[in-house]
Amino acid sequence: MAGFGIRTVGVLIDWGIASVIARGLFGVPLPFSQPPASGGQGFVVLAVFGVMHLLLVGTVGFTIGHRIMGLQVRSLGGSGRVLPVQALARTVLLCMFIPAVVWDRDGRGLHDKAPGTVIVRTR
């Protein structure tokens, strides 16, 4: 299983990519820019982040940040391939943030425990 630090770097890469996409498509200011994002603009970045996760984890098993860091999301049951319903549950819980920062002794967050997934190192 992948450690907390490497998973955090992967998420930050994905958030940065989502921010750039939200900037390009919807004109949302980039993080730390002046003026900062206001009102619902922060949720636009979150929505882009969520769509990225849902599509990428649900199809290839990793996001761009995961791939750069050598990580993959796998299902604990069956073939190891993440099912669409697992990807959906994982993405919704990840976007809620709190389940992602509450984890057990194994280091799996609630966003991984509930859908029966785990993040592993591939290299």
N, CA and C of each residue as an Amber inpcrd file, in Angstrom:
protein
   369
   0.8320000  -1.1900000   0.0000000   0.0000000   0.0000000   0.0000000
   0.8760000   1.2520000   0.0000000   0.3690000   2.2640000  -0.6390000
   1.0980000   3.5270000  -0.7390000   0.9810000   4.3170000   0.5570000
   2.0460000   5.0060000   0.9090000   2.0730000   5.8210000   2.1170000
   1.3300000   7.1330000   1.9570000   1.0750000   7.7770000   3.0830000
   0.3060000   9.0180000   3.1110000   0.9800000  10.1270000   2.3170000
   2.2850000  10.2780000   2.4640000   3.0010000  11.3690000   1.8030000
   2.9210000  11.3030000   0.2910000   3.1680000  10.1410000  -0.2700000
   3.1490000   9.9930000  -1.7250000   1.7340000  10.1590000  -2.2760000
   0.7440000   9.7090000  -1.5170000  -0.6540000   9.9050000  -1.9420000
  -1.0090000  11.3850000  -1.9230000  -0.5110000  12.1130000  -0.9190000
  -0.7820000  13.5460000  -0.8150000  -0.1890000  14.2980000  -2.0050000
   1.0280000  13.9540000  -2.3920000   1.6480000  14.6030000  -3.5510000
   0.8200000  14.3250000  -4.8060000   0.3510000  13.0980000  -4.9610000
  -0.5000000  12.7620000  -6.1080000  -1.7670000  13.5930000  -6.1510000
  -2.4100000  13.7840000  -5.0020000  -3.6380000  14.5890000  -4.9370000
  -3.3390000  16.0450000  -5.2560000  -2.2200000  16.5550000  -4.7700000
  -1.8570000  17.9520000  -5.0580000  -1.5930000  18.1610000  -6.5460000
  -0.9680000  17.1890000  -7.1920000  -0.7760000  17.2650000  -8.6450000
  -2.1250000  17.3010000  -9.3500000  -3.0280000  16.4140000  -8.9350000
  -4.3640000  16.3810000  -9.5440000  -5.1240000  17.6790000  -9.3040000
  -4.9960000  18.2610000  -8.1030000  -5.6750000  19.5230000  -7.7990000
  -5.1280000  20.6440000  -8.6770000  -3.8170000  20.6550000  -8.8760000
  -3.2060000  21.6580000  -9.7480000  -3.7070000  21.5330000 -11.1800000
  -3.8090000  20.3110000 -11.6770000  -4.3270000  20.0790000 -13.0280000
  -5.7850000  20.5180000 -13.1170000  -6.5830000  20.1780000 -12.0970000
  -7.9920000  20.5920000 -12.0820000  -8.1090000  22.1110000 -12.0600000
  -7.2100000  22.7840000 -11.3360000  -7.2270000  24.2480000 -11.2740000
  -6.9330000  24.8610000 -12.6370000  -5.9650000  24.3010000 -13.3530000
  -5.6150000  24.8110000 -14.6820000  -6.7790000  24.5790000 -15.6570000
  -7.4100000  23.4090000 -15.5830000  -8.5640000  23.1210000 -16.4480000
  -9.7140000  24.0750000 -16.1370000  -9.9930000  24.2900000 -14.8370000
 -11.0760000  25.2030000 -14.4410000 -10.7650000  26.6290000 -14.9000000
  -9.5050000  26.9990000 -14.8640000  -9.1030000  28.3300000 -15.3440000
  -9.3700000  28.4540000 -16.8430000  -8.9590000  27.4320000 -17.5940000
  -9.1150000  27.4630000 -19.0440000 -10.5600000  27.3980000 -19.5120000
 -11.3590000  26.5610000 -18.8550000 -12.7470000  26.3730000 -19.3010000
 -13.7280000  27.3630000 -18.7010000 -13.4920000  27.7520000 -17.4510000
 -14.4920000  28.5560000 -16.7370000 -13.9580000  29.8840000 -16.2000000
 -12.6910000  30.1990000 -16.4400000 -12.1270000  31.4700000 -15.9860000
 -11.9130000  31.5770000 -14.4930000 -11.8430000  30.4540000 -13.7930000
 -11.6300000  30.4640000 -12.3480000 -10.1740000  30.8630000 -12.0760000
  -9.9420000  31.8130000 -11.1740000  -8.5630000  32.2000000 -10.8660000
  -7.7580000  31.0090000 -10.3330000  -6.4750000  30.9850000 -10.6840000
  -5.6000000  29.9330000 -10.1720000  -5.3710000  30.1360000  -8.6840000
  -5.0110000  29.0650000  -7.9560000  -4.7230000  29.2210000  -6.5260000
  -3.6310000  30.2640000  -6.3010000  -3.7550000  31.0210000  -5.2600000
  -2.8030000  32.0520000  -4.8440000  -2.7210000  33.2260000  -5.8160000
  -3.6840000  33.3600000  -6.7120000  -3.6850000  34.5060000  -7.6230000
  -4.4900000  35.6420000  -7.0090000  -4.3240000  36.8180000  -7.5640000
  -5.0740000  37.9900000  -7.1010000  -5.9510000  38.4860000  -8.2220000
  -7.2230000  38.6680000  -8.0880000  -8.0060000  38.3540000  -6.8970000
  -8.2260000  36.8460000  -6.7750000  -8.4060000  36.3700000  -5.5400000
  -8.6130000  34.9380000  -5.3340000  -9.9920000  34.4890000  -5.8220000
 -10.1790000  33.1940000  -5.9410000 -11.4860000  32.6400000  -6.3140000
 -12.5050000  33.0630000  -5.2660000 -13.7140000  33.3280000  -5.7180000
 -14.7550000  33.7700000  -4.7890000 -16.0220000  32.9480000  -4.9900000
 -16.8230000  32.9030000  -3.9430000 -18.1210000  32.2350000  -4.0180000
 -18.0330000  30.8060000  -4.5020000 -18.7970000  30.5130000  -5.5370000
 -18.8780000  29.1600000  -6.0630000 -17.7150000  28.7580000  -6.9470000
 -16.7670000  29.6600000  -7.2040000 -15.6460000  29.3260000  -8.0830000
 -14.7900000  28.1940000  -7.5320000 -14.6640000  28.1230000  -6.2190000
 -13.9090000  27.0260000  -5.6130000 -14.5680000  25.6910000  -5.8730000
 -15.8890000  25.6890000  -5.9400000 -16.6010000  24.4510000  -6.2170000
 -16.4460000  24.0090000  -7.6660000 -16.1520000  24.9510000  -8.5590000
 -15.8990000  24.5940000  -9.9600000 -14.6350000  23.7420000 -10.0350000
 -13.5960000  24.1450000  -9.3140000 -12.3550000  23.3660000  -9.2880000
 -12.6270000  21.9870000  -8.6850000 -13.4010000  21.9340000  -7.6080000
 -13.7510000  20.6640000  -6.9820000 -14.5240000  19.7680000  -7.9490000
 -15.4370000  20.3480000  -8.7180000 -16.2060000  19.5700000  -9.6880000
 -15.2960000  19.0090000 -10.7850000 -14.3750000  19.8230000 -11.2780000
 -13.4200000  19.3500000 -12.2960000 -12.5590000  18.2350000 -11.7040000
 -12.0920000  18.4130000 -10.4770000 -11.3060000  17.4080000  -9.7700000
 -12.0930000  16.1010000  -9.6610000 -13.3600000  16.2040000  -9.2770000
 -14.2100000  15.0300000  -9.1370000 -14.4380000  14.3050000 -10.4570000
 -14.7000000  15.0560000 -11.5130000 -14.9110000  14.4470000 -12.8330000
 -13.6310000  13.7530000 -13.3000000 -12.4870000  14.4040000 -13.0860000
 -11.2050000  13.7770000 -13.4390000 -11.0370000  12.4420000 -12.7260000
 -11.2740000  12.4380000 -11.4320000 -11.1230000  11.2120000 -10.6500000
 -12.0960000  10.1340000 -11.1030000 -13.3400000  10.5070000 -11.2630000
 -14.3500000   9.5230000 -11.6600000 -14.0000000   8.8820000 -12.9950000
 -13.6790000   9.6950000 -13.9800000 -13.3830000   9.1650000 -15.3080000
 -12.0830000   8.3650000 -15.3420000 -11.0390000   8.8980000 -14.7540000
  -9.7390000   8.2390000 -14.8400000  -9.6380000   6.9910000 -13.9610000
 -10.0520000   7.0880000 -12.7110000  -9.9910000   5.9140000 -11.8260000
 -10.9720000   4.8450000 -12.3120000 -12.1330000   5.2770000 -12.7940000
 -13.1310000   4.3260000 -13.2750000 -12.7590000   3.6230000 -14.5710000
 -11.8280000   4.1850000 -15.3320000 -11.4560000   3.5650000 -16.6030000
 -10.0660000   2.9300000 -16.5780000  -9.0600000   3.6780000 -16.1410000
  -7.6970000   3.1530000 -16.1790000  -7.1270000   2.8190000 -14.7950000
  -7.8130000   3.2040000 -13.7290000  -7.3780000   2.8510000 -12.3800000
  -6.4330000   3.8360000 -11.7220000  -6.1720000   4.9590000 -12.3630000
  -5.3050000   5.9670000 -11.7570000  -5.5890000   7.3250000 -12.3690000
  -5.2390000   8.3720000 -11.6130000  -5.3260000   9.7320000 -12.1340000
  -3.9400000  10.1180000 -12.6520000  -3.8280000  11.2970000 -13.2090000
  -2.5260000  11.7630000 -13.6980000  -1.5370000  11.8760000 -12.5360000
  -2.0000000  12.4210000 -11.4140000  -1.1370000  12.5250000 -10.2320000
  -0.7090000  11.1560000  -9.7220000  -1.6400000  10.2060000  -9.7120000
  -1.2900000   8.8410000  -9.3100000  -0.2160000   8.2750000 -10.2360000
  -0.4170000   8.4490000 -11.5320000   0.5170000   7.8880000 -12.5180000
   1.9190000   8.4770000 -12.3500000   1.9920000   9.7940000 -12.1710000
   3.2880000  10.4500000 -11.9830000   3.9930000   9.9060000 -10.7420000
   3.2380000   9.6500000  -9.6870000   3.8180000   9.1770000  -8.4300000
   3.9490000   7.6540000  -8.3670000   3.5330000   6.9550000  -9.4100000
   3.6520000   5.4970000  -9.4320000   2.6210000   4.8000000  -8.5720000
   1.3920000   5.3190000  -8.5800000   0.3110000   4.7620000  -7.7700000
  -0.8160000   4.2410000  -8.6530000  -1.6080000   3.3300000  -8.0980000
  -2.7900000   2.8390000  -8.7960000  -3.8490000   2.4870000  -7.7670000
  -5.1110000   2.7340000  -8.1340000  -6.2400000   2.3570000  -7.2920000
  -6.6880000   0.9700000  -7.7350000  -6.8130000   0.0660000  -6.7810000
  -7.2460000  -1.2970000  -7.0920000  -8.3940000  -1.7000000  -6.1920000
  -9.2220000  -2.5800000  -6.7180000 -10.3280000  -3.1490000  -5.9580000
  -9.7940000  -4.2960000  -5.1100000 -10.3180000  -4.4270000  -3.9170000
  -9.8900000  -5.5270000  -3.0510000 -10.5170000  -6.8550000  -3.4650000
 -11.6060000  -6.8090000  -4.2060000 -12.2840000  -8.0370000  -4.5870000
 -12.0920000  -8.3590000  -6.0560000 -12.1100000  -9.6270000  -6.3610000
 -12.0910000 -10.0540000  -7.7570000 -10.7930000  -9.7830000  -8.4840000
 -10.8940000  -9.1520000  -9.6470000  -9.7640000  -8.9760000 -10.5560000
  -8.8000000  -7.8660000 -10.1420000  -9.1670000  -7.0480000  -9.2010000
  -8.3330000  -5.9100000  -8.8270000  -8.6930000  -4.6470000  -9.5810000
  -9.4620000  -4.7860000 -10.6560000  -9.8910000  -3.6350000 -11.4470000
 -11.0260000  -2.9100000 -10.7090000 -10.9470000  -1.5900000 -10.6700000
 -11.9500000  -0.7800000  -9.9830000 -13.2300000  -0.7650000 -10.8130000
 -14.3280000  -1.1270000 -10.1830000 -15.6310000  -1.1070000 -10.8500000
 -16.1690000   0.3220000 -10.8890000 -17.0230000   0.6370000 -11.8660000
 -17.5770000   2.0000000 -11.9460000 -18.2660000   2.4600000 -10.6580000
 -19.0060000   1.5750000 -10.0100000 -19.6950000   1.9650000  -8.7780000
 -18.6860000   2.2460000  -7.6640000 -17.5630000   1.5190000  -7.6390000
 -16.5120000   1.7930000  -6.6610000 -15.8590000   3.1420000  -6.9430000
 -15.6140000   3.4220000  -8.2100000 -15.0210000   4.7120000  -8.5820000
 -15.9370000   5.8650000  -8.1990000 -17.2420000   5.6930000  -8.4130000
 -18.2090000   6.7350000  -8.0540000 -18.2280000   6.9660000  -6.5500000
 -18.3360000   5.8910000  -5.7620000 -18.3720000   6.0320000  -4.3040000
 -17.0760000   6.6530000  -3.7840000 -15.9510000   6.2040000  -4.3100000
 -14.6480000   6.7220000  -3.8810000 -14.5160000   8.2060000  -4.2010000
 -14.9670000   8.6050000  -5.3940000 -14.8620000  10.0040000  -5.8150000
 -15.7380000  10.9040000  -4.9610000 -16.9670000  10.4930000  -4.7140000
 -17.8800000  11.2990000  -3.8890000 -17.2970000  11.4850000  -2.4950000
 -16.8020000  10.4080000  -1.9020000 -16.2350000  10.5110000  -0.5550000
 -14.9470000  11.3320000  -0.5440000 -14.1290000  11.1960000  -1.5700000
 -12.9040000  11.9880000  -1.6630000 -13.2220000  13.4740000  -1.7500000
 -14.2340000  13.8290000  -2.5280000 -14.6160000  15.2350000  -2.6940000
 -15.2310000  15.8130000  -1.4240000 -15.7100000  14.9520000  -0.5420000
 -16.2350000  15.4210000   0.7440000 -15.1010000  15.7480000   1.7150000
 -13.8800000  15.3850000   1.4070000 -12.6330000  15.6630000   2.0980000
 -12.4820000  14.9410000   3.4350000 -13.4160000  15.0350000   4.3530000
 -13.2570000  14.4360000   5.6830000 -12.9940000  12.9300000   5.5900000
 -13.7570000  12.1620000   4.7950000 -13.4390000  10.7260000   4.7190000
 -12.0230000  10.4450000   4.2200000 -11.4570000  11.3530000   3.4550000
 -10.1080000  11.1460000   2.9240000  -9.0270000  11.3620000   3.9740000
  -9.3120000  12.1100000   5.0250000  -8.3010000  12.3710000   6.0490000
  -8.5400000  11.5760000   7.3240000  -9.5240000  10.6990000   7.3130000
  -9.7650000   9.7870000   8.4300000  -9.3930000   8.4010000   7.9370000
  -8.3620000   7.8070000   8.5440000  -7.9090000   6.5060000   8.0620000
  -7.6980000   5.5530000   9.2230000  -7.5210000   4.2690000   8.8800000
  -7.3510000   3.2250000   9.8840000  -5.8690000   2.8830000  10.0660000
  -5.5840000   1.8370000  10.8320000  -4.2050000   1.4270000  11.0920000
  -3.4610000   1.0410000   9.8220000  -4.1920000   0.5680000   8.8130000
  -3.5720000   0.1760000   7.5520000  -3.2350000   1.3670000   6.6640000
  -3.7150000   2.5510000   7.0160000  -3.4670000   3.7410000   6.2170000
  -4.5020000   3.9780000   5.1300000  -5.5770000   3.1880000   5.1270000
  -6.6330000   3.3740000   4.1390000  -7.6500000   4.3710000   4.6650000
  -7.9350000   5.3930000   3.8590000  -8.9430000   6.3770000   4.2330000
 -10.3420000   5.8000000   4.0830000 -11.3010000   6.4550000   4.7020000
 -12.6940000   5.9950000   4.5780000 -13.1630000   6.0260000   3.1300000
 -12.5810000   6.9330000   2.3200000 -12.9570000   6.9990000   0.9140000
 -12.4740000   5.7620000   0.1510000 -11.5280000   5.0160000   0.7100000
 -11.0840000   3.7440000   0.1270000 -11.7510000   2.5480000   0.8050000
 -11.9650000   2.6280000   2.0970000 -12.5620000   1.5040000   2.8280000
 -14.0060000   1.2410000   2.3970000 -14.7980000   2.3040000   2.2830000
 -16.2230000   2.1320000   1.9650000 -16.4440000   1.4360000   0.6260000
 -15.7650000   1.8410000  -0.4530000 -15.9910000   1.1580000  -1.7300000
 -15.1380000  -0.1020000  -1.9140000 -14.2690000  -0.4190000  -0.9490000
 -13.4380000  -1.6070000  -1.0620000 -12.2860000  -1.4580000  -2.0320000
 -11.6030000  -0.2940000  -1.9640000 -10.4520000  -0.0460000  -2.8350000
  -9.2130000   0.2210000  -1.9870000  -8.0600000   0.2210000  -2.6440000
  -6.7980000   0.4930000  -1.9920000  -5.8750000   1.1360000  -3.0260000
  -5.0120000   2.0420000  -2.5740000  -4.0100000   2.6440000  -3.4520000
  -2.7010000   1.9130000  -3.2060000  -2.1030000   1.4220000  -4.2900000
  -0.8530000   0.6720000  -4.1800000   0.2250000   1.3480000  -5.0200000
   1.4680000   1.0870000  -4.6680000   2.6000000   1.5670000  -5.4740000
   2.8200000   0.5940000  -6.6000000   3.0660000   1.1020000  -7.7900000
   3.2960000   0.2410000  -8.9450000   4.7650000   0.1600000  -9.3060000
   5.5860000   0.9860000  -8.7000000   7.0350000   0.9220000  -8.9490000
   7.8080000   1.1910000  -7.7040000
